[in-house]
Amino acid sequence: MTISATMRVLAGVFLATVLAACGGGGGGGTPVTPPVTVTPPVTVTPPVTTTPPVTVTPPVTTPALKYPIPANLWKAPAGATPATGNYVYLQSASGDYIGGGRTYGYTNADSALSVSANGLALNVNVKGNETWTGRFLLPSGAGNLQAGYFDNLTRAPFADPAVGGIDWSGESRGCNTIQGWVAIDNIVMSGSTVTALDLRFEQRCEGGGTALHGQIHWSASDTTTPPGPQNPPPAGLWTPPAAILPATGNYVVLASDANDYIGRGRTELFTAANTPITVDTRLTAAVKVSVGPWNGSFYGMNTLSQLQPGYYGDLQRYPFNNAVKGGLDWSGDGRGCNTLSGWFVVDKVSYSLGELTAIDLRFEQHCEGLTPALHGALHWAK
């Protein structure tokens, strides 16, 4: 065999071997599996939770009172006082000279209430259907106005300054001597001004066994004001008989029930034609009228700058009336009421530059709490 032949045989064997290794050549051969790549596991680090520090609020410790308040002191009965807002509540036992055995209640909606301080003294004023004044003097050892219980009090301002004093009076009644106590449950001051007060008291006149008790809740933040006149007025109120009224012009009508002290049971009509009718036109929320022997005064709430249409009720005799409600008084011919109750209605009213120019008004008045009434009506235009 020649060398070239031998080389060709070796080349063929080599090529066959290579094809066999690569799986070529169509037939058998063992396939080669590619290597598997293993991904290492991912380690997840959990988030770190930081627990906030716990803040412990220390309990509020109320300083002990210098003058501790006993637990069994008198308090107003449950439900006797308003749930909110300023009030003065008075409870008078039978035989108590000051309160006359009655119970009284006042709020900003029906009375003028005020509280002030002067050194170690607290002053309370009530101007409502009744008028009251209270003075509570702390002992000199207190040093300043503060919450606490103060006993063995005598009548201020004649009390021993070292002990303190108390005095609640009004309606032309007062004690000569007093025994009592006051409990200040809460007091808030801004400088020398009282801004909030809760106070209870007991007062006995002339060493007697019967007491007047009172409870006061007051805050400068209560801005409640009395309501204005009711409009429209209640139905069914008296109106002058149309048959007796003149068709035109100013007039005053008076219609008196039998046994009414003022009008003596008569009905009278005054017109500009037979009697001068004079009206004061420059009053604040009020009107005064004079006709023949008669004079009438009609005052609205002291919160008004001018009379407004509507019903003014629960009135007392002017000028001794509750100013936050208004008042009236009709008198003349030598007669007048000592006390009275009543109402007036302004049906129409007009002003020009602050001066009254026209009014239609009707009223009802009872003297001394009696049933017989005096009714009247005014129609007037300038």
C-alpha positions as CSV (number, residue, x, y, z in Angstrom):
1,M,0.0,0.0,0.0
2,T,1.3,3.3,-0.9
3,I,1.6,6.2,1.7
4,S,-1.1,8.2,0.1
5,A,-3.6,5.4,0.4
6,T,-2.6,4.9,3.9
7,M,-3.3,8.6,4.7
8,R,-6.7,8.4,3.1
9,V,-7.7,5.5,5.3
10,L,-6.5,7.3,8.5
11,A,-8.4,10.4,7.5
12,G,-11.6,8.5,7.0
13,V,-11.2,6.8,10.4
14,F,-10.6,10.2,12.0
15,L,-13.7,11.7,10.3
16,A,-15.9,8.8,11.4
17,T,-14.7,9.1,14.9
18,V,-15.4,12.8,15.0
19,L,-18.9,12.3,13.6
20,A,-19.6,9.6,16.1
21,A,-18.6,11.9,18.9
22,C,-20.8,14.7,17.6
23,G,-23.9,12.5,17.0
24,G,-23.6,13.0,13.3
25,G,-23.8,10.6,10.7
26,G,-27.4,9.7,11.3
27,G,-27.4,6.9,13.7
28,G,-26.8,6.1,17.2
29,G,-24.5,7.9,19.4
30,T,-25.2,9.1,22.9
31,P,-26.5,12.7,23.1
32,V,-24.6,15.0,25.3
33,T,-26.6,16.7,28.1
34,P,-25.6,20.3,28.6
35,P,-24.6,21.1,32.1
36,V,-27.4,22.4,34.5
37,T,-26.9,25.8,36.0
38,V,-28.1,25.9,39.6
39,T,-29.3,29.4,40.9
40,P,-28.4,29.8,44.5
41,P,-31.5,30.5,46.9
42,V,-32.3,34.2,47.6
43,T,-32.1,35.0,51.2
44,V,-34.8,37.5,52.2
45,T,-33.9,39.6,55.2
46,P,-37.1,40.5,57.2
47,P,-37.8,44.2,57.9
48,V,-36.7,45.3,61.3
49,T,-39.7,46.4,63.4
50,T,-38.9,49.2,65.7
51,T,-41.2,49.4,68.7
52,P,-41.8,53.0,69.7
53,P,-41.1,53.8,73.3
54,V,-44.3,53.7,75.5
55,T,-45.0,57.1,77.0
56,V,-46.6,56.7,80.4
57,T,-48.7,59.7,81.4
58,P,-48.5,60.3,85.1
59,P,-51.8,60.6,86.8
60,V,-53.1,64.1,87.4
61,T,-52.8,64.9,91.0
62,T,-55.2,67.6,92.3
63,P,-53.5,69.5,95.0
64,A,-55.2,69.2,98.3
65,L,-57.4,72.1,99.2
66,K,-56.2,74.4,102.0
67,Y,-59.9,74.5,103.1
68,P,-61.3,71.0,102.3
69,I,-64.9,70.8,101.2
70,P,-67.0,68.3,103.2
71,A,-68.8,65.6,101.1
72,N,-72.2,66.0,102.6
73,L,-72.9,69.7,102.0
74,W,-76.1,70.8,100.4
75,K,-76.4,70.7,96.6
76,A,-79.2,71.6,94.2
77,P,-81.4,68.6,93.5
78,A,-80.7,66.6,90.4
79,G,-82.5,68.2,87.4
80,A,-83.2,71.5,89.2
81,T,-80.5,73.4,87.3
82,P,-79.8,73.7,83.6
83,A,-77.4,71.2,82.0
84,T,-75.4,74.1,80.3
85,G,-75.0,77.8,80.7
86,N,-74.9,80.2,83.5
87,Y,-77.5,80.0,86.3
88,V,-78.3,81.1,89.8
89,Y,-80.5,78.7,91.8
90,L,-82.1,79.6,95.1
91,Q,-83.9,77.3,97.5
92,S,-85.6,78.9,100.4
93,A,-87.0,76.8,103.3
94,S,-90.4,77.6,104.7
95,G,-89.9,80.3,107.3
96,D,-86.8,81.8,105.6
97,Y,-87.3,85.5,105.5
98,I,-85.1,86.3,102.5
99,G,-86.5,83.8,100.0
100,G,-90.0,83.6,101.5
101,G,-90.0,79.8,101.2
102,R,-89.9,79.9,97.4
103,T,-87.5,78.4,94.8
104,Y,-86.0,80.7,92.2
105,G,-84.0,80.1,89.0
106,Y,-82.2,82.5,86.7
107,T,-80.2,82.1,83.5
108,N,-78.7,84.5,80.9
109,A,-81.8,84.0,78.8
110,D,-84.1,85.7,81.3
111,S,-81.9,87.7,83.6
112,A,-78.8,89.8,83.8
113,L,-76.2,87.8,85.9
114,S,-72.8,89.2,86.9
115,V,-69.8,88.1,89.0
116,S,-66.9,90.2,90.2
117,A,-64.1,90.1,92.7
118,N,-62.7,92.7,95.1
119,G,-59.7,91.4,97.0
120,L,-61.0,88.4,99.0
121,A,-64.6,89.2,98.3
122,L,-66.8,87.7,95.5
123,N,-69.9,89.8,94.4
124,V,-72.9,88.2,92.6
125,N,-75.7,90.3,91.1
126,V,-79.0,89.0,89.7
127,K,-81.4,91.3,87.8
128,G,-84.4,89.3,86.7
129,N,-88.0,89.1,87.7
130,E,-86.4,89.6,91.2
131,T,-83.3,91.5,92.1
132,W,-80.6,89.9,94.3
133,T,-77.1,90.8,95.6
134,G,-74.7,88.3,97.1
135,R,-71.4,89.0,98.8
136,F,-69.0,86.3,99.9
137,L,-65.8,87.2,101.9
138,L,-63.0,84.7,102.4
139,P,-60.9,84.8,105.6
140,S,-57.8,86.9,105.5
141,G,-55.7,83.7,106.1
142,A,-56.7,82.5,102.6
143,G,-54.5,85.1,101.0
144,N,-56.3,84.9,97.7
145,L,-59.6,83.8,96.2
146,Q,-59.5,80.0,95.9
147,A,-61.7,76.8,96.0
148,G,-62.6,75.6,99.5
149,Y,-65.1,75.5,102.3
150,F,-65.5,78.4,104.6
151,D,-67.7,78.1,107.7
152,N,-68.8,80.1,110.7
153,L,-69.5,83.1,108.5
154,T,-71.3,86.1,109.8
155,R,-72.9,89.0,107.9
156,A,-70.6,90.8,105.5
157,P,-69.4,93.5,105.6
158,F,-69.5,93.5,109.4
159,A,-67.8,90.1,109.7
160,D,-64.5,89.4,111.4
161,P,-61.9,89.5,108.5
162,A,-60.1,86.5,110.0
163,V,-63.2,84.4,109.7
164,G,-65.0,85.7,106.6
165,G,-68.5,86.7,105.8
166,I,-71.6,86.2,103.7
167,D,-74.7,88.2,102.8
168,W,-77.5,87.4,100.3
169,S,-80.3,90.0,100.1
170,G,-82.8,91.5,97.8
171,E,-86.4,92.3,97.1
172,S,-86.1,94.9,99.9
173,R,-85.3,92.1,102.4
174,G,-82.1,91.5,104.3
175,C,-80.8,89.9,107.5
176,N,-79.7,91.9,110.6
177,T,-77.4,89.0,111.6
178,I,-76.3,85.9,109.7
179,Q,-74.8,82.5,110.2
180,G,-73.7,80.5,107.2
181,W,-71.1,78.9,105.0
182,V,-69.9,79.0,101.5
183,A,-68.2,76.3,99.4
184,I,-66.3,77.4,96.3
185,D,-66.1,74.3,94.1
186,N,-64.2,76.0,91.3
187,I,-62.9,79.4,90.6
188,V,-60.8,80.6,87.6
189,M,-59.2,84.0,87.7
190,S,-57.5,86.1,85.0
191,G,-55.6,88.6,87.0
192,S,-58.1,90.2,89.3
193,T,-61.1,89.2,87.1
194,V,-63.3,86.2,87.7
195,T,-63.7,84.1,84.5
196,A,-65.5,81.1,85.9
197,L,-67.1,80.2,89.2
198,D,-69.0,77.3,90.9
199,L,-70.3,78.2,94.3
200,R,-72.8,77.0,96.9
201,F,-73.9,78.6,100.1
202,E,-76.2,78.4,103.1
203,Q,-77.5,81.4,105.1
204,R,-79.6,81.6,108.2
205,C,-81.0,84.9,109.3
206,E,-81.2,86.1,112.9
207,G,-79.8,82.7,114.2
208,G,-83.0,81.0,112.9
209,G,-83.3,77.3,112.1
210,T,-84.5,77.8,108.5
211,A,-82.0,78.4,105.7
212,L,-81.7,79.9,102.3
213,H,-79.5,77.8,100.0
214,G,-78.0,78.9,96.7
215,Q,-76.0,77.4,93.9
216,I,-74.2,79.5,91.2
217,H,-72.6,78.4,88.0
218,W,-71.1,81.2,86.0
219,S,-68.6,81.5,83.1
220,A,-67.6,84.6,81.1
221,S,-67.7,82.4,78.0
222,D,-71.5,82.1,78.1
223,T,-72.7,84.7,75.6
224,T,-76.4,83.7,75.7
225,T,-78.7,86.7,75.4
226,P,-82.5,87.0,76.0
227,P,-84.8,86.4,73.0
228,G,-86.5,89.3,71.3
229,P,-90.3,89.8,70.9
230,Q,-92.3,86.8,69.7
231,N,-93.5,87.3,66.1
232,P,-96.1,86.4,65.1
233,P,-97.8,87.0,68.5
234,P,-99.8,84.2,70.2
235,A,-103.3,83.7,68.8
236,G,-106.3,84.8,70.8
237,L,-104.9,87.9,72.4
238,W,-107.3,90.9,73.0
239,T,-107.9,93.3,70.1
240,P,-110.0,96.4,70.2
241,P,-113.6,96.1,68.9
242,A,-113.7,97.2,65.3
243,A,-117.1,98.7,65.7
244,I,-115.9,101.5,68.0
245,L,-112.8,102.5,66.2
246,P,-112.7,105.7,64.0
247,A,-112.1,105.2,60.3
248,T,-109.1,107.6,60.3
249,G,-106.9,109.5,62.7
250,N,-105.0,108.7,65.9
251,Y,-106.8,107.2,68.8
252,V,-106.5,105.5,72.2
253,V,-109.0,102.8,73.3
254,L,-109.4,101.6,77.0
255,A,-111.5,98.6,77.8
256,S,-111.7,97.8,81.5
257,D,-113.1,94.6,83.1
258,A,-115.5,94.9,86.0
259,N,-113.5,95.2,89.2
260,D,-110.4,96.4,87.4
261,Y,-109.0,99.1,89.8
262,I,-107.6,101.3,87.1
263,G,-110.3,101.6,84.5
264,R,-113.3,101.0,86.8
265,G,-115.1,98.8,84.3
266,R,-115.5,101.5,81.7
267,T,-114.7,101.5,78.0
268,E,-113.3,104.8,76.6
269,L,-112.3,106.1,73.2
270,F,-110.0,109.1,72.8
271,T,-109.4,110.6,69.4
272,A,-107.3,113.5,68.2
273,A,-110.6,115.3,67.6
274,N,-111.7,115.3,71.3
275,T,-108.4,114.9,73.3
276,P,-104.8,115.6,72.6
277,I,-102.7,112.5,72.2
278,T,-99.0,113.0,73.0
279,V,-96.3,110.4,72.2
280,D,-92.7,110.5,73.2
281,T,-90.9,109.6,70.0
282,R,-87.2,109.6,71.0
283,L,-87.0,106.7,73.5
284,T,-84.8,103.6,73.1
285,A,-87.0,100.6,72.3
286,A,-89.9,102.2,74.2
287,V,-92.9,104.5,73.8
288,K,-94.7,106.7,76.2
289,V,-98.2,108.2,75.6
290,S,-100.4,110.7,77.4
291,V,-104.1,111.2,76.7
292,G,-106.5,113.0,78.9
293,P,-105.9,111.9,82.5
294,W,-103.9,108.8,81.5
295,N,-100.3,108.0,81.0
296,G,-98.9,104.8,79.5
297,S,-95.3,103.4,79.3
298,F,-94.2,100.5,77.2
299,Y,-90.6,99.3,77.3
300,G,-89.1,96.5,75.2
301,M,-86.1,94.4,76.1
302,N,-82.9,96.3,77.0
303,T,-81.1,94.5,74.2
304,L,-83.2,96.3,71.6
305,S,-82.4,99.7,70.1
306,Q,-85.9,100.1,68.7
307,L,-89.3,98.5,69.2
308,Q,-90.0,95.7,66.9
309,P,-93.2,94.0,65.8
310,G,-94.2,91.1,68.1
311,Y,-95.4,90.0,71.5
312,Y,-93.7,91.3,74.7
313,G,-94.8,89.0,77.5
314,D,-94.3,88.2,81.2
315,L,-94.0,91.9,82.0
316,Q,-93.9,93.7,85.3
317,R,-94.6,97.3,86.3
318,Y,-92.2,99.8,84.7
319,P,-89.7,101.1,86.0
320,F,-89.5,98.1,88.5
321,N,-89.5,95.5,85.7
322,N,-87.0,92.9,84.6
323,A,-85.1,94.9,82.0
324,V,-84.2,91.9,79.9
325,K,-87.9,91.3,79.3
326,G,-89.4,94.8,79.2
327,G,-92.2,96.4,81.2
328,L,-95.4,98.5,81.0
329,D,-97.5,100.7,83.2
330,W,-100.9,102.4,82.5
331,S,-102.1,104.7,85.2
332,G,-103.9,108.0,85.8
333,D,-107.0,109.7,87.1
334,G,-105.4,109.3,90.6
335,R,-105.0,105.5,90.3
336,G,-102.1,103.2,89.7
337,C,-100.9,99.6,90.4
338,N,-98.4,98.8,93.1
339,T,-97.5,95.7,91.2
340,L,-98.7,94.5,87.9
341,S,-98.4,91.8,85.3
342,G,-99.2,91.9,81.6
343,W,-98.1,92.1,78.0
344,F,-98.2,94.4,75.0
345,V,-98.1,93.7,71.3
346,V,-96.6,95.9,68.6
347,D,-98.6,95.2,65.5
348,K,-96.9,97.9,63.4
349,V,-94.1,100.3,64.0
350,S,-91.9,102.6,61.9
351,Y,-88.9,104.8,62.6
352,S,-87.1,107.5,60.6
353,L,-83.6,108.6,61.5
354,G,-84.0,106.9,64.9
355,E,-87.3,108.7,65.7
356,L,-90.6,106.9,66.1
357,T,-93.0,107.9,63.3
358,A,-95.9,105.5,63.6
359,I,-97.1,102.7,65.9
360,D,-100.0,100.3,66.5
361,L,-99.9,98.8,70.0
362,R,-102.3,96.9,72.2
363,F,-101.9,95.7,75.8
364,E,-103.3,93.9,78.8
365,Q,-102.6,94.8,82.5
366,H,-103.5,93.1,85.8
367,C,-103.1,95.0,89.1
368,E,-101.8,93.3,92.2
369,G,-102.0,89.8,90.6
370,L,-105.8,90.0,90.3
371,T,-107.8,88.5,87.5
372,P,-109.7,91.6,86.2
373,A,-107.8,93.3,83.4
374,L,-107.4,96.6,81.7
375,H,-107.0,96.4,78.0
376,G,-106.0,99.2,75.7
377,A,-104.9,100.1,72.1
378,L,-102.9,102.9,70.6
379,H,-103.0,103.9,67.0
380,W,-100.7,106.8,66.2
381,A,-98.8,108.3,63.3
382,K,-96.8,111.5,63.3
